[in-house]
Amino acid sequence: MGNQNLIPYETIVRATAGEPEAVDEVLQYYSRRIHYAAIENGHVNPDTEDSIKSRLVAALFKFRFDEQPT
């Protein structure tokens, strides 16, 4: 039913709960975009790539499904 190109909702839920395999799935899903975003002067900057991955994981752990904006 859903878009086959999107990461499954269940994977996001498991990743936000801290399940290592789900976090790895999310990182793998976004790996090409992260790699592209880390290109500086025509080369991949590994520090930038690591920083983006760290910020993505931190955002996963902060994300909450039960809170609605007011």
N, C-alpha and C positions, 0 to 999 in steps of 0.2 A: 504494500500500500504506500509506504513512505518513499521518499527519494533515496534511491540506492547509493547515491554519491555522498550522503551525509553520514556522519558517525552516529551509530545507534544511540538512542536516548538512554538505554540501559547502561551502556558503556560510560556515558557522562555521569550518570548517577553513581555508578561504582567508583569512578575516578574521583569524584568529589568526596566520597567516603574514605578515600585513601588506599583503595585496592591497587597494589603495585602493577598487576597485569593490565588493569584498565588504564592507569596512568601511562604505561608504555604504549598502549593502543592509541591513546590520544596524541602522544608525542609522535608516534609513527604516522598517524593520519596527517599531521601538520608538518612533517619533516621536510617535504619539498618547499613549502612556503617559508619555513624557518631558514632553510638553506639559502633560498633566493634572497630573503631579507638580510642575510648576513654577508652578502657580497659587498665588498668595499674595494674600489679601484680595480675591479675585475677579478678579485680573488675572495674566497670565503675567509672571513675572519672568525677563527674558532672561538675567540673570547665573546664576540658578538653573538654567535650561534648559541653558546652556552648560556649567555645572559637571557636571550629570548626564551630558551627552554625553561630556565629557572623562573622567569616571570609567568610563563604559562602554567607551570605546576603550582606556583603560589596562588594564581588566580583561581585554579581549580579548587584548592582547599578553602578559599574564601567564599566561593559561590554557594548560595543557599536557594533551594527550590521553594521553601515554605514562606519566604518573606515577599510581600507585595509592596511595591512603591506606593507612597501616599501622596 
